[in-house]
Amino acid sequence: MEGRSIIVSAPSGAGKTTIVKHLLRRIPQLAFSVSATSRPARPDEKHGKDYYFLTEEVFRQRIDAGDFLEWEEVYPGRFYGTLFSELQQIWKDGKSVIFDLDVIGGCYLKEHFGEKALAIFVQPPSIEELASRLYQRFTETPETLRQRTEKARYEITFAERFDVVIVNDELEKACAAAETHVKQFLGV
């Protein structure tokens, strides 16, 4: 049986992961949906906690097997997706699932879950600020930084498809706003 879902989406670098971590600390009724990806792990990331890190070949095999609720090739050869098995376990445990995913995946899940989901779009204050945040991660090459900022310009056009838009110009305020919306949606 499907439970309630919280969908948090944003362009890369807008702060969605930080906001999701805040919500998980503050709202015990939530459980994180670990996504699968074909990208390599960053130094501080752990398989099964941050993502299920799969090779591109294994990811494609799992697509063919029908293991994903949703998936997308976000960049060439870089897949992200939501495994059915993750959701089933979270709902079986009596929790509401929280997703941290890209904008297209967020739109798809909102369509799929309808009123059983609260979709939050985290918007950067500007493309320039977003580029600065991505640059400060020290994980981007000039080419990937250009790709991500171009993609962000496109993704921002989807904001109106979400239930709530939070501009992350001040992290503390953005986290508080997200917490208020989620608690109201869950009735806690």
C-alpha positions, 0 to 999 in steps of 0.5 A: 500500500502506498503511503505519503511522500515528500518530494524535494527537487532542485537543480544541482547545488540549490541545497536540496540535500541539505534541506532533506537532511534537516527534515530527516533530523527534525521529523521522525515520521520520514525515511529517506529513499536511497536512489540508485545512480551510475555516477561514481561515489564522492569521497564522503558518500557510502553505498546504500546510505547516500546512493546505490552506486551501480555501474552503467551496465548494471543500471541498464539491466535493472531498468530492463528488469522493471526494478525502477519506479522512475529513472532518468539519464540525467547526463550521458551515461549518468543514470539516477532512479528510484527502486520499487524495493526502497519504497515498499520497505519504507511504507512497510515500516509505517513511515512516509518517504522523502525523496531527494531527486532531480527536477524531472524525476520530481515532476514524474513522482508528483504525477504518479503519487498525486495528492499523496505527495507534497512536491517541494522545489528548492530554487537558487537565488540566482544562476550566478549564486548556483554556479558559485556553490557548485564551483565551491564543491571542487567537484566540477570541471569547467565543462561540467559546471557549464553543463550544470548551470545550463541544465539549471536554467532549464530546470527552473522553468519546471518550478510551477509544477511543484506544490511549494517553491522555496528560494534558498537564499538563506539556508536556515530560513529555507529549512524552516519553511520546508519543515513547516510545509512538511509538518502541515502536509503530514499532520504532525 
